[in-house]
């Protein structure tokens, strides 16, 4: 279960109170509290311990409501889907980092060679010398 984070105004967008969010999405505030108890949402808290929902929280809530309302997924299924989305996002970051590493280590400094190969009519792999037999041999 995620811990609630403290609300800060450091470059963050607006925060919404639980009643505003409930009204915007046509749900009861208790439903939002349930999603928080189940670990699906983790709104920030003010100094007075009031729940404050950020734009990121609202995007996550929209995904949850889409899964529940439109696709008929139960809360356990929603948790699985959200966890899989988080894993996919982490994998995407790792793949991007790997591609950047490969680019730095193997391509950097050899851009002209790779570009020449890409533009060639017939792609030729670099290879060793091949002895060709002549008729005289």
N, C-alpha and C positions, 0 to 999 in steps of 0.2 A: 504494500500500500504506500502510495506517495505521501510525503509529508507536505502540509500546506506551507507555502512560501510567504515571506513577508513582502508586502506591497512596497514598492519604491517608485519614485517618480523620475528615475534616471533614464530619460529618453523613452520611457514606456508610453504607450498610448493611454487612452482613457480606461478607467475601471468602472465596472457596473455592479450595483448592489443586487442581491439575490432576487428581490422583488421585481426589479427592472428586467432582469434576464428571464425570469419566469413569465412575465407579461409579454416580452418580445417573442418568446417561443411557444406561448400558449400551454405552459405546463405549470404544475403546482410547485411552490418552493420546496415542499417536502420531497418531491421527485429529485430536485437538484441535490438535496441533502442525502438522499438515498444513493445517488450516483457518486457522491463524495465518500460515503461510508463504504461503498463497494470498491473504491479505489479507481473509479473511471475518470473522475475529475478531481483536481487539486487546486481550488481557487486560492488566491492570496488572502492574507488576513491583514486588517488594519490594526492600529495600536489598540483599538477597542474590541478586537477579535471579530470584527464584522467581515463576512465573506465578500471578497472583491474579485470579480471576474474580468480578466483581460481579453483582448481580441483573440489571443491564442487559445484561451479557455473556451471562447465562444465557437471558434472553428472546431475544436475537439467536440464540443456539445452538439454541433450540427452533424458531425460524423456519427455520434452516438444515436441521435434522434433519427437520422437516415437509416441506420442499421435496424433500429427498433421498429419505427413506424412503417418504413417502406419495404424493408426486407424481412421483417418478422423475426429478427434475431433476438434471443433472450439475453439477459445480462451476462451470463457466463460466456456466451458466444461473442458478445461485444468485447469482453475483456480479451478473449483469444485474438480477435481481429485487430484490436488496438496494439496488443503485444507484437503480433506479426508485422504490423505496419512499422513499429519502432525498430524491429530487427531489420527489416528491409531498408529503412533509412540508414541504419548503421552500416549495413553491407554496402550500400551505395557510396557512402563516405570512404569506406576502406578501398573499394574498387577505384574510386577517383584518386585516392592517395597512391595506390599501386601504379596506375597509369602515369601519374605525374613522376613517380620514381623511375619507371621504365624510360619515360621520355628524357628525363635528366641524365640517366646513366648510359643509355644506349644510343640515343638520337642526337643529343646536344653536341654541337661541334661537327656533326656529320650531316647537317641539314641539306647541303648542296648535293651530296651523294644520294640521299634518299629522294630528293626532289627530282634529280636526273633519272633515277630508276622509275619513278612514278610517271614521268613524262615520256619515257621511251616507248617506241612502237611495239617492240618485242621485249618482254621482260626476260633478262638473262641473269641467271644465278651465278654468283662468282664461283669459280671452280678452279681446279688445278689444271695442269697441262695434260693434254691427251696426245699420245704418240699415234700418228697415223702411218699405217703401212703403205709403202709405195709398191708399184709393180716390180721394181727391181729387187726388192727384198725377198 
